[in-house]
């Protein structure tokens, strides 16, 4: 249907609510290579519709064993609380797996934690003041500083939103805030937000993000892609005017929230060409797509 090089996995959805104990839905989750397989932090809305984070493991990244219980963080500071927790990302930096998520206690903001084994988890200070969403760490320091993308928002469902970049010397104190991108094209005109962890490529950083349009029937979430400058990632080098993936399949159009494709994780296969893209579908399922990373880079450049 589309000229995008991204192809859906034929076995989608790879995780359904009935696969997870007590789940109303499972979506918008983060997956990374771990040891001889994969590990993940999953957003699971339980049957009270409270959003929690759970850990899971897989040999192939498709079939998963997911914990029956939410993650219980060891708290560095007892002033820090865990609230309504959703839309996690996981970034490996120097052998430690950092988790960022939307931690809604006194309003939504970017919660942070870390683990080395996906068994014991430590909670850090929240990164920003409320309200903020879609916190995504870069996988290495840039200019000697940790770097994070986020979308300042509001306390509600945010009918607006731009992507910003912030930096920190220690993952506690954040500043040097820079605007990265605003919504531009009709498919993303309402708001945009960072998706998976940016991928370092020869040209810079490949960023997959979500964009939202407001239709007569509500929001429609699709996925886009851009290339950011390697040393100044708030500078956009290329940005595709076309989306790379939009809701078209039944499992993307029908669910708790219809018409949602929400990318949250990527994994580059051992061939260094095939890129897996994990995404939430209709706020109900976890799905997967694949693309040749060089074809995706070319698509972004040709459609900028």
Buried (B, 14 or more C-beta within 10 A) or exposed (E): EEEBBBEBBEEBBBBBBEBBEBBBBBBBBBBBBBEEEBBBBBBBBBEEEBBBBBBBBBEEBBEBEBBEEBBEBEBBEEEBEBBBBBBBBBBBBEEEBBBBBBBBBEBBBBBBBBBEEBEEBBBBBBBBEBBBBBBBBBBEBBEEBBBBBBBBBBEEEBEBBBBBBBBBEEBEEBEEEBEBBEBEBEBBBBBBBBBBBBBEBEBBBBBBBBBBBEEEEEBBBBBBBBBBBBEEBBEBBBBBEBBBBBBEBEBBBEBBBBBBBBBBBBBEEEEEEEBBBBBBBBBBBBBBBBBBBEBBBEBBBEBB
